[in-house]
Amino acid sequence: MGLDLSLYNKIFENRIRLQIMSVLMANEAYDFSSLKELLEVTDGNLASNLKTLEKEEYLTVEKSFVDRKPNTRYKKTEKGRQAFENHLSALENLIKQQYK
């Protein structure tokens, strides 16, 4: 029996993108500064990975002002939720195959 990796998603091979989606799966929304602090990454690194997820339509971006300061918040989309859950299923199947 062959290994089915059809649900595996290369977008999530990147550790930071995997972490971003994990945070968004566990929270309704998360802002840029909090993500940066939580993941311990640079502004540029976080921004480029968020942009990749946004291009895939895995998250949405909401810009607003809080106490006159710009605030950027991110939320997972239904497409992003499904892609992430599929990816986790693929990883679970991979692990199960290894320990048969």
Buried (B, 14 or more C-beta within 10 A) or exposed (E): EEEEEEBBBEBBEBEBBBBBBBBBEEEEBBBBEBBBEEBEBEEEEBBBBBEBBBEBEBBBEEEEEEEEEEEBBBBBBEEBBEBBEBBBEBBEBEEEEEEE
